[in-house]
Amino acid sequence: MNLLKNRFALKLQFAVVLLACLAACKSVKTGASNASAKNPEVKLGWELGSQAYTFRLFTFAEAIKKIDSCNLRYVEAFPGQKIGGGIEGTMGPDMDDAKRQAVLVKLKENNVKVVAFGVTGANSEAEWIKLFEFCKAMGIHTITSEPNEKDLQLVSDLCDKYQINVAIHNHPNPSHYWNPDIVLNAIKGKSKRLGACADIGHWVRSGLDPVECLKNLTDTYYTRT
């Protein structure tokens, strides 16, 4: 599950986010619109949805039906999931135009929009360009990735060229981006479209305080030049 706001993606477990949404409903002021009362994330400017990996035992077509049944409108797709719904192949940049269009039709039928893709990456400039072009064609505005630091200037340039964000995901220690300080140092001086996909569960596994990590990311990101 992703909360995509201000170029940062806070990755939480599906059930936890639903509970947070329900809790937020209680704080909606009396007299607010029915839409705001039912969907407080709209008032907060959040795009609340599910990572398709939550439903990894199903096809992508089945996943978006389940997301729709939860009254959620957004999905982060992940590479390699079987498309399903009468469409052969798997989700990813290798999909031809016909399959891409067919998936977009499936999404529209279920009133779900694909806004993010990952966790994914590339091993060459050509592969990175292919990934960005795929996301542009699908209307995806955030790529979740753990790019090699040597590729970050290229990724930064592609972010600006395609107007697509890249959120750097963290796996637990000893993975490279396990500490948010490493992420902040890596993106220093690069595109404002480079940010963080904060997997707070992995922070806890690494012995980090997620609240302090979020504060550090936010405070440093908005004061960087």
FENUR-V999473 format. One record per backbone hydrogen bond with DSSP energy under -1.0 kcal/mol. NH is the residue of the N-H (numbers start at 1). CO is the residue of the C=O. Records with the same first field share a line. If there is no record, write none. Layout:
NH=CO, CO
This chain:
5=8
8=5
9=196
10=3
11=198
12=1
17=13
18=14
19=15
20=16
21=17
22=18
23=19
24=20
25=21
27=24
28=25
32=29
37=33
38=34
39=35
42=39
44=40
45=42
46=41
49=2
50=74
52=76
54=51
55=52
56=53
58=55
60=82
61=83
63=59
64=60
65=61
66=62
67=63
68=64
69=65
71=68
72=67
75=113
76=50
77=116
80=91
81=78
83=89
84=87
87=84
91=81
95=92
100=96
101=97
102=98
103=99
104=100
105=101
106=102
107=103
108=104
109=105
110=106
111=108
112=107
113=73
115=75
116=75
117=142
118=77
120=144
128=124
129=125
130=126
131=127
132=128
133=129
134=130
135=131
136=132
137=133
138=134
140=135
141=115
142=115
143=165
144=117
145=167
151=148
152=149
155=151
156=152
157=153
158=154
159=155
160=156
161=157
162=158
163=159
164=159
165=141
166=193
167=143
168=195
169=145
175=172
178=175
182=179
183=179
184=180
185=181
186=182
187=183
190=187
194=191
195=166
197=168
198=9
200=198
203=199
204=200
205=201
206=202
207=204
208=203
213=209
214=210
215=211
216=212
217=213
218=214
219=215
220=216
221=217
222=218
